Amino acid sequence: MRRFAYINLFVALAFSYPSQAQQKSEPPKSYTNGIGMKFVWIPPGNFMMGSPKEEKQRNANEPQHKVTLTKGFYMGVSTVTQEQWKEFMAKNPSAFAGEKNLPVDSVSWSDCQEFIKKLKEKDKKSYRLPTEAEWEYACRAGTTTPYHFGVTISTKQANLHDVSEKDKKNLPLLKTTPVNSFPANAWGLHDMHGNVWQWCQDSYGDYPQNEFVDPQGPKGGANRVLRGGSWFYSPDCCRSACRSWGELGFRNYSIGFRLCFFPD
């Protein structure tokens, strides 16, 4: 009888604790690195990328197509700040400086790569810019509306240039604001709409016509994707599906970036 009791105890313990495979499939919900950059876990899944034909102020380069992302990843809660930038880079290029936790601005796609290289050396994570598909998937956080807030957006919800804003107490600021100043989306990401445009890893090009798995963008090309709009741009440019682009060395006071990485 004692032998069977031991066996039953062993079985009970085996079912009480998750296996290594189960533990590995459920990574921590968040991660903070050595310089205070916070990341949240974005689960794998699929979504309709682009905008439906009935979406107001949509552009022709946003045809809807199904995208599946087979791997989860960590996405920066905010865009990279000037303080974080100065940890590795000799010069702060930002046009807007002085206030704490402002996003770094006026950075090119190539500048971002140099920052990422130095951050990798310190933290040993596979940091990179998100792909365009990862960015939109993370921005939407399960929503299908033009903004993760809904059908409309205002300067109460994001730092953008809404020339039609009726509430005179919430006029456009016409400058960057500290990161995390506005409400986050359902996955805990701030400033996915407005504040600064965000570089993506991909070259800019036409979307594929059919369903696509883990898209990486076209090979080659002189331009890289920009997403999210900024303080300088109107609401239509801040939609989840809106696409823009710039050359590798292009800098502007409305452009910044955020990072992501795959778990170890």
C-alpha positions in Angstrom: 0.0 0.0 0.0 2.8 2.4 0.8 4.3 1.8 -2.6 1.0 2.9 -4.3 0.9 5.9 -2.0 4.3 7.0 -3.3 3.2 6.5 -6.9 0.0 8.6 -6.3 2.1 11.3 -4.7 4.5 11.4 -7.7 1.6 11.6 -10.1 0.0 14.4 -8.2 3.2 16.4 -8.1 3.7 15.8 -11.8 0.3 17.4 -12.6 0.7 20.2 -10.0 3.8 21.8 -11.6 4.0 23.0 -15.3 6.6 21.2 -17.5 9.6 23.1 -18.8 7.9 23.3 -22.2 4.8 24.9 -20.6 7.0 27.3 -18.6 8.9 28.3 -21.7 5.7 28.9 -23.7 4.5 31.5 -21.1 7.2 34.1 -20.8 7.0 36.9 -18.2 4.4 39.6 -19.1 7.0 42.4 -18.9 10.7 43.0 -18.9 12.8 46.0 -17.8 16.4 46.3 -19.0 19.5 47.8 -17.4 18.8 51.4 -18.5 15.1 51.3 -17.5 13.5 50.5 -20.9 10.3 48.7 -20.2 8.8 46.1 -22.5 5.6 44.1 -22.5 4.8 40.7 -24.0 2.9 40.7 -27.3 1.4 37.2 -27.9 1.4 35.5 -31.4 -1.7 35.7 -33.4 -3.3 36.9 -36.6 -5.1 40.1 -37.7 -6.3 42.0 -40.7 -3.5 44.4 -41.6 -4.4 47.6 -43.5 -7.7 49.4 -43.7 -11.1 48.4 -45.0 -12.4 50.3 -48.0 -15.1 52.1 -45.9 -12.5 53.6 -43.4 -12.5 57.4 -43.7 -9.3 59.1 -44.9 -7.7 55.8 -45.8 -4.9 55.7 -48.4 -4.6 53.4 -51.4 -1.4 51.8 -50.0 -3.3 50.1 -47.2 -5.2 47.2 -48.8 -6.4 44.8 -46.1 -4.9 41.3 -46.0 -4.6 38.7 -43.3 -1.3 38.4 -41.5 -0.3 35.7 -39.1 2.6 36.2 -36.6 3.8 32.9 -35.4 6.1 34.2 -32.7 5.3 36.4 -29.7 7.7 39.2 -28.9 8.5 42.0 -26.4 7.6 45.5 -27.5 8.8 48.7 -25.9 6.1 50.3 -23.7 7.2 53.7 -25.0 9.4 55.1 -27.7 13.1 55.5 -26.7 13.7 58.6 -24.6 16.4 61.2 -24.8 17.9 59.9 -21.5 18.1 56.4 -22.8 19.6 57.6 -26.1 22.3 59.5 -24.2 23.4 56.3 -22.4 25.1 55.2 -25.6 25.2 58.0 -28.0 27.5 61.0 -27.8 25.0 63.6 -29.1 21.4 64.2 -28.4 19.9 65.2 -31.8 16.5 66.1 -30.5 14.9 69.4 -31.5 12.8 69.3 -28.3 14.9 68.9 -25.2 14.8 69.9 -21.5 11.8 68.2 -20.1 12.3 64.7 -18.5 11.3 61.6 -20.4 10.8 63.3 -23.8 11.2 60.9 -26.7 14.4 61.2 -28.7 13.5 62.8 -32.0 15.4 63.8 -35.2 16.9 60.3 -35.6 17.4 58.5 -38.9 16.8 54.7 -39.5 20.6 54.4 -39.6 21.0 56.2 -36.3 18.6 53.7 -34.7 20.7 50.8 -35.9 23.8 52.3 -34.3 21.9 52.7 -31.0 20.6 49.1 -31.2 24.1 47.8 -31.8 25.4 49.5 -28.6 22.4 48.4 -26.5 22.9 44.8 -27.7 26.5 44.8 -26.5 25.3 45.9 -23.0 22.2 43.9 -22.5 22.7 40.8 -24.8 19.1 40.8 -26.1 18.1 40.6 -29.7 16.9 44.2 -29.9 15.7 45.5 -33.2 13.1 47.8 -34.8 9.7 46.1 -35.2 8.6 44.9 -38.6 5.7 46.9 -40.0 3.3 44.0 -39.4 4.5 43.6 -35.8 4.0 47.3 -35.3 0.4 47.4 -36.6 -0.5 44.2 -34.7 0.8 45.6 -31.5 -0.8 49.0 -32.1 -4.2 47.5 -32.7 -4.0 45.2 -29.7 -7.0 43.2 -31.0 -9.0 46.2 -32.3 -10.2 46.7 -35.9 -11.1 50.4 -35.7 -9.0 53.3 -37.1 -7.4 53.9 -33.7 -7.1 51.5 -30.8 -9.3 54.0 -28.9 -12.1 53.6 -31.5 -13.4 55.4 -34.6 -12.2 58.8 -33.5 -9.3 60.3 -31.6 -8.6 63.7 -30.0 -5.8 65.6 -28.3 -7.1 64.2 -25.0 -6.0 60.8 -26.1 -2.8 61.4 -28.1 -0.4 64.2 -29.0 -1.4 65.0 -32.5 -2.3 68.1 -34.6 -6.0 68.1 -34.8 -6.9 71.4 -36.5 -10.6 70.5 -36.2 -10.4 70.2 -32.4 -13.5 71.9 -30.9 -12.4 71.7 -27.3 -10.4 74.9 -26.8 -8.9 73.5 -23.6 -7.2 70.7 -25.5 -5.5 72.5 -28.4 -2.6 70.8 -30.1 0.7 71.3 -28.3 2.9 71.5 -31.4 5.8 69.8 -29.7 6.6 66.4 -28.3 5.3 65.4 -24.9 6.9 63.1 -22.3 6.4 59.4 -23.1 3.5 57.6 -21.4 1.6 60.9 -21.0 -1.5 59.5 -22.7 -3.5 56.3 -22.2 -2.0 53.0 -23.2 -3.7 50.5 -25.5 -5.0 47.1 -24.2 -1.5 45.6 -24.3 0.0 48.4 -22.3 1.7 50.4 -25.1 1.7 54.1 -25.0 1.9 56.7 -27.8 1.2 54.3 -30.7 -0.8 57.2 -32.1 1.0 60.5 -32.3 3.9 62.1 -30.5 6.6 60.9 -32.9 6.6 58.8 -36.0 8.3 55.4 -35.4 10.8 53.7 -37.7 10.1 50.1 -38.6 12.7 47.5 -39.8 11.1 46.9 -43.2 11.8 48.5 -46.6 8.7 50.3 -47.9 6.8 48.6 -50.6 3.4 47.3 -51.7 1.5 44.9 -49.5 1.2 41.2 -50.6 -2.1 40.4 -52.3 -2.9 37.3 -50.2 -2.6 36.1 -46.7 1.0 36.3 -45.4 2.9 34.7 -42.5 5.6 36.6 -40.6 6.1 39.3 -43.3 9.4 41.0 -43.4 8.8 43.6 -46.1 10.3 43.7 -49.6 14.0 43.0 -50.0 16.2 46.0 -50.7 14.7 49.5 -51.4 15.9 52.9 -50.5 13.1 53.8 -48.1 12.1 52.4 -44.7 8.6 52.4 -43.1 7.4 55.0 -40.6 4.3 54.4 -38.5 2.1 56.1 -35.9 2.0 59.8 -37.0 3.2 62.5 -34.7 2.5 65.8 -32.9 2.8 67.6 -36.2 0.3 65.5 -38.2 -3.5 65.3 -38.3 -5.5 62.3 -37.1 -5.7 60.5 -40.4 -1.9 60.1 -40.4 -2.1 58.7 -36.9 -4.5 55.8 -37.8 -3.4 52.2 -37.0 -3.1 51.4 -40.7 -1.5 54.6 -42.0 1.9 54.2 -43.7 4.7 56.6 -44.4 8.4 56.2 -45.3 11.8 57.9 -45.3 15.3 57.3 -46.6 17.9 55.6 -44.4 19.5 58.9 -43.5 16.4 61.0 -43.2 16.0 62.9 -39.9 13.0 65.1 -38.8 11.9 66.6 -35.5 8.7 64.5 -35.7 10.5 61.1 -36.0 11.6 58.7 -33.2 11.5 54.9 -32.6 10.7 52.1 -30.3 12.3 48.7 -30.0 11.2 45.1 -29.7 12.9 41.7 -29.2 12.2 38.0 -29.3 12.6 36.2 -25.9 15.6 34.0 -25.3 
